[in-house]
Amino acid sequence: MFGLSWQGHAFRAYGRRKKVSDLRIACFLPSASEMVCDLGLIDNLVGVSHECDYPPQVKEKPVVVRCAMDLASLNLDQIDKAVSERVGQGQSVYAIDEVAIQKAKPNLIITQDLCQVCAPSGNEATQVLKTLIPKPEFLWQTPHSLEDVLNDLLILGSKTGTVNKAQELIAQARKRIAQISTKTKNIAPVKVFFMEWVDPIYCGGHWVPEMMGWAGGLDEISKPNVDSIRIPWEDVLRWNPDVLIVSPCGYNSEKARQQADLLKSRPGWNDLKAVQNKRVYAVDGNAYFARPGLRLIDGTEILAHLFHPNVFSWKGSSDAFISVL
């Protein structure tokens, strides 16, 4: 299911490692701080982004990256337009607090050059690198699949002297995915659609399509291993899924449910099989689908339960998903 050829490359590229006691790590994105904590390095975390919230203890860490835009009063369509305009102008949606990061004095900065919307721009990161004394090392992560995510975890483990822990976590992740995919191979796939934004509509991207495949779902609209893209509502009507997953990026399940209500006014909504069968679900995309970390495995288990509830149970958080209907 997953290749092994990348392991040698990971160790060759990041063979030099720091002593754990000397590490001072700053993470520019929530998924990076989650990885650091998964490896048992929370005490070495000296700077996070304003969105870092898991595990809860990271919220006590100094914030060194904040949103450069005030989006609180905007609706989904306005957010999309504002972000697209800013990115189109070559500006980042996130701003690095140079005073805070200079005070934190990190010697390792982890950031993700995943997409223009989700990460501080490379130019800004370069400017920060020039101002910090002594200069920290940068670890860039650019995952587009779950395999890439696990690769990033292994590289981080190698870099921080926690490679054994990283290998243990990776083995556990592979085992859990295998347990799901082994069962779904013998089950007819369910026709599904994964919606990453509601207004305008975006399909699933990056690792989400492969998660759906392992979970026993078939989504011919979503795009594997690339950025999520905008699609017309008519594509959803033509596909007519049996299950509809609403997972706006950055939202928990309750906020996703509120956003899903916007779909009810669209033409043809009541004709969708997913609506008629009451199989429309709002999920906690922020926790289980948008962030490239180990909780994507939980997300796969959620999908398996929603697609095949008679085969897979969900024993995790009760607010991981909510029925929209």
RAFENVEN-V68687 format. One record per residue. RES is the residue in one letter. SS is DSSP state (alpha for helix, beta for strand, coil for the rest). OMEGA is omega as a letter, one per 20 degrees, with the letter a starting at -180 (* if undefined). Layout:
{{RES:SS:OMEGA} {RES:SS:OMEGA}}
//
This chain:
{{M:coil:r} {F:coil:r} {G:coil:r} {L:coil:a} {S:coil:a} {W:alpha:a} {Q:alpha:r} {G:alpha:r} {H:alpha:a} {A:alpha:a} {F:alpha:r} {R:alpha:a} {A:alpha:a} {Y:coil:a} {G:coil:r} {R:coil:a} {R:coil:r} {K:coil:r} {K:coil:a} {V:alpha:a} {S:alpha:a} {D:alpha:a} {L:coil:r} {R:coil:a} {I:beta:r} {A:beta:a} {C:beta:a} {F:coil:r} {L:coil:a} {P:alpha:a} {S:alpha:r} {A:alpha:r} {S:alpha:r} {E:alpha:r} {M:alpha:r} {V:alpha:r} {C:alpha:r} {D:alpha:a} {L:coil:r} {G:coil:a} {L:coil:a} {I:alpha:r} {D:alpha:r} {N:alpha:a} {L:beta:a} {V:beta:r} {G:beta:a} {V:beta:r} {S:beta:a} {H:coil:a} {E:coil:a} {C:coil:a} {D:coil:a} {Y:coil:i} {P:coil:a} {P:alpha:a} {Q:alpha:a} {V:alpha:r} {K:alpha:r} {E:alpha:a} {K:coil:r} {P:coil:r} {V:beta:a} {V:beta:r} {V:beta:r} {R:beta:r} {C:beta:a} {A:coil:a} {M:coil:r} {D:coil:a} {L:coil:a} {A:coil:a} {S:coil:a} {L:coil:r} {N:coil:a} {L:alpha:a} {D:alpha:r} {Q:alpha:r} {I:alpha:a} {D:alpha:a} {K:alpha:a} {A:alpha:r} {V:alpha:a} {S:alpha:r} {E:alpha:a} {R:alpha:r} {V:alpha:r} {G:alpha:r} {Q:coil:r} {G:coil:a} {Q:coil:r} {S:coil:r} {V:coil:a} {Y:beta:a} {A:beta:r} {I:beta:r} {D:coil:a} {E:alpha:r} {V:alpha:a} {A:alpha:a} {I:alpha:r} {Q:alpha:r} {K:alpha:a} {A:alpha:r} {K:coil:r} {P:coil:r} {N:coil:r} {L:beta:r} {I:beta:r} {I:beta:r} {T:beta:a} {Q:beta:r} {D:coil:a} {L:coil:r} {C:coil:a} {Q:coil:a} {V:coil:a} {C:coil:a} {A:coil:r} {P:coil:a} {S:coil:r} {G:alpha:r} {N:alpha:r} {E:alpha:r} {A:alpha:r} {T:alpha:r} {Q:alpha:r} {V:alpha:r} {L:alpha:a} {K:alpha:a} {T:alpha:a} {L:coil:r} {I:coil:i} {P:coil:a} {K:coil:r} {P:coil:r} {E:beta:r} {F:beta:r} {L:beta:a} {W:beta:r} {Q:beta:a} {T:coil:a} {P:coil:r} {H:coil:r} {S:coil:r} {L:alpha:r} {E:alpha:r} {D:alpha:r} {V:alpha:r} {L:alpha:r} {N:alpha:r} {D:alpha:r} {L:alpha:r} {L:alpha:r} {I:alpha:r} {L:alpha:r} {G:alpha:r} {S:alpha:a} {K:alpha:a} {T:alpha:r} {G:coil:a} {T:coil:a} {V:alpha:r} {N:alpha:r} {K:alpha:r} {A:alpha:r} {Q:alpha:r} {E:alpha:a} {L:alpha:r} {I:alpha:r} {A:alpha:r} {Q:alpha:r} {A:alpha:r} {R:alpha:a} {K:alpha:a} {R:alpha:r} {I:alpha:r} {A:alpha:r} {Q:alpha:r} {I:alpha:a} {S:alpha:r} {T:alpha:r} {K:alpha:a} {T:alpha:r} {K:coil:a} {N:coil:a} {I:coil:r} {A:coil:a} {P:coil:r} {V:beta:r} {K:beta:a} {V:beta:r} {F:beta:a} {F:beta:a} {M:beta:a} {E:beta:r} {W:beta:a} {V:coil:a} {D:coil:i} {P:coil:a} {I:coil:r} {Y:beta:r} {C:beta:r} {G:coil:r} {G:coil:a} {H:coil:a} {W:coil:a} {V:alpha:a} {P:alpha:r} {E:alpha:r} {M:alpha:r} {M:alpha:r} {G:alpha:r} {W:alpha:a} {A:coil:r} {G:coil:r} {G:beta:r} {L:beta:a} {D:coil:a} {E:coil:r} {I:coil:a} {S:coil:a} {K:coil:a} {P:coil:r} {N:coil:r} {V:coil:r} {D:coil:r} {S:coil:a} {I:coil:r} {R:beta:r} {I:coil:r} {P:coil:r} {W:alpha:a} {E:alpha:r} {D:alpha:r} {V:alpha:r} {L:alpha:a} {R:alpha:r} {W:alpha:r} {N:coil:a} {P:coil:r} {D:coil:r} {V:beta:r} {L:beta:r} {I:beta:r} {V:beta:a} {S:coil:r} {P:coil:a} {C:coil:r} {G:coil:a} {Y:coil:r} {N:coil:a} {S:alpha:a} {E:alpha:r} {K:alpha:r} {A:alpha:r} {R:alpha:r} {Q:alpha:r} {Q:alpha:r} {A:alpha:r} {D:alpha:r} {L:alpha:a} {L:alpha:a} {K:alpha:r} {S:alpha:a} {R:coil:r} {P:coil:r} {G:coil:a} {W:alpha:a} {N:alpha:r} {D:alpha:a} {L:coil:r} {K:alpha:a} {A:alpha:r} {V:alpha:a} {Q:alpha:a} {N:coil:a} {K:coil:r} {R:coil:r} {V:beta:a} {Y:beta:r} {A:beta:a} {V:beta:r} {D:coil:a} {G:alpha:a} {N:alpha:a} {A:alpha:a} {Y:alpha:a} {F:coil:a} {A:coil:a} {R:coil:a} {P:coil:r} {G:coil:a} {L:coil:r} {R:alpha:r} {L:alpha:r} {I:alpha:r} {D:alpha:r} {G:alpha:r} {T:alpha:r} {E:alpha:r} {I:alpha:a} {L:alpha:r} {A:alpha:r} {H:alpha:a} {L:alpha:r} {F:alpha:a} {H:coil:a} {P:coil:r} {N:coil:a} {V:coil:a} {F:coil:r} {S:coil:r} {W:coil:a} {K:coil:a} {G:coil:a} {S:coil:a} {S:coil:r} {D:coil:r} {A:coil:r} {F:beta:a} {I:beta:r} {S:beta:a} {V:coil:a} {L:coil:*}}
//
